[in-house]
Amino acid sequence: MFDAMFKALSDPTRRKILRMLHKGDMTAGDIADRFSISKPSVSHHLNVLKQAGLVIDERKGQFIFYTLNTTVFQEVLTWFSEFVDRRKGDGHVPNR
């Protein structure tokens, strides 16, 4: 899961899509309208985000709406916090 997620997050276009979805659900067309790339390229980015579990799609009538999957973000934050918590408790100061 984390490999696909980090790969998805490595692309600036996909990060921009996630920021847009943070403000609310959007259709693929609404997302594509905000970019100067082709609709198939936007579709590819959305598929990468879906495969990583970062977004969920739901058909409503003839439109597909994309939503942030906040559960995955919570899992990642939990994973990162394990490292922070360990560092706090061991008295180790990292080299800088």
Backbone torsions as a table, in degrees:
resi	resn	phi	psi	omega
1	MET	NA	-47.7	-175.9
2	PHE	-65.3	-36.5	179.8
3	ASP	-59.3	-48.3	-179.9
4	ALA	-65.3	-36.9	-178.8
5	MET	-67.3	-46.5	179.7
6	PHE	-65.3	-36.9	176.1
7	LYS	-62.0	-44.9	179.6
8	ALA	-61.9	-40.5	-177.8
9	LEU	-75.1	-13.9	-177.0
10	SER	-73.4	-13.8	-176.6
11	ASP	-98.5	128.4	-178.3
12	PRO	-63.7	-32.6	178.3
13	THR	-65.5	-42.5	179.7
14	ARG	-67.8	-36.5	176.3
15	ARG	-64.6	-37.6	177.7
16	LYS	-65.1	-40.8	177.3
17	ILE	-60.5	-43.2	179.2
18	LEU	-62.6	-40.3	177.5
19	ARG	-63.4	-38.2	178.4
20	MET	-65.1	-42.8	-178.8
21	LEU	-71.1	-21.6	176.4
22	HIS	-62.7	-27.9	-179.7
23	LYS	-83.0	-16.5	179.5
24	GLY	154.7	162.9	179.4
25	ASP	-63.1	147.5	-179.7
26	MET	-144.4	154.2	172.7
27	THR	-83.2	163.2	177.3
28	ALA	-60.2	-38.9	178.8
29	GLY	-63.6	-41.9	177.5
30	ASP	-61.9	-40.7	179.5
31	ILE	-66.3	-47.4	-177.5
32	ALA	-60.5	-35.1	-179.1
33	ASP	-62.4	-20.1	-177.8
34	ARG	-93.5	4.4	-179.3
35	PHE	-124.3	155.4	176.4
36	SER	-101.5	31.6	175.9
37	ILE	-115.4	167.3	-176.1
38	SER	-68.7	155.7	177.6
39	LYS	-61.7	-38.6	175.3
40	PRO	-61.3	-33.3	177.0
41	SER	-67.1	-42.4	176.9
42	VAL	-63.0	-41.9	178.1
43	SER	-59.8	-41.4	177.2
44	HIS	-60.1	-46.4	179.8
45	HIS	-61.6	-41.0	178.4
46	LEU	-64.9	-38.5	178.1
47	ASN	-65.5	-39.6	177.0
48	VAL	-62.7	-43.0	178.1
49	LEU	-64.1	-38.8	177.3
50	LYS	-65.1	-46.0	-179.3
51	GLN	-61.5	-31.7	178.7
52	ALA	-80.9	-7.6	179.7
53	GLY	80.7	11.2	-177.3
54	LEU	-82.7	-24.1	176.4
55	VAL	-131.7	156.0	177.1
56	ILE	-121.5	140.0	175.6
57	ASP	-111.8	146.3	179.9
58	GLU	-142.1	127.0	178.3
59	ARG	-79.8	129.7	174.7
60	LYS	-130.5	101.0	-175.0
61	GLY	68.2	-127.3	-179.3
62	GLN	-92.0	1.5	-177.5
63	PHE	-109.4	150.6	172.5
64	ILE	-110.8	121.8	179.6
65	PHE	-100.0	140.1	178.9
66	TYR	-108.2	138.3	-176.2
67	THR	-133.5	144.9	172.7
68	LEU	-65.5	139.6	173.6
69	ASN	-97.3	90.2	-174.9
70	THR	-67.2	-21.4	178.4
71	THR	-58.9	-43.1	179.8
72	VAL	-64.3	-42.2	178.9
73	PHE	-62.4	-38.4	177.7
74	GLN	-65.2	-39.9	177.8
75	GLU	-62.7	-41.3	179.9
76	VAL	-66.4	-42.8	178.2
77	LEU	-62.2	-39.1	176.7
78	THR	-62.7	-43.8	179.3
79	TRP	-61.1	-46.5	178.6
80	PHE	-64.2	-39.7	-176.9
81	SER	-64.6	-26.3	176.1
82	GLU	-60.1	-37.9	179.1
83	PHE	-70.7	-41.7	-179.9
84	VAL	-65.0	-45.1	-179.1
85	ASP	-62.3	-39.6	178.7
86	ARG	-64.0	-41.5	-178.6
87	ARG	-65.8	-36.3	-179.7
88	LYS	-65.8	-37.9	-172.5
89	GLY	-85.4	-16.4	-173.5
90	ASP	-96.1	-5.8	178.8
91	GLY	74.0	3.5	-178.5
92	HIS	-78.6	133.2	175.4
93	VAL	-108.0	118.9	-178.1
94	PRO	-65.7	150.8	175.2
95	ASN	-67.5	142.4	179.1
96	ARG	-121.0	NA	NA
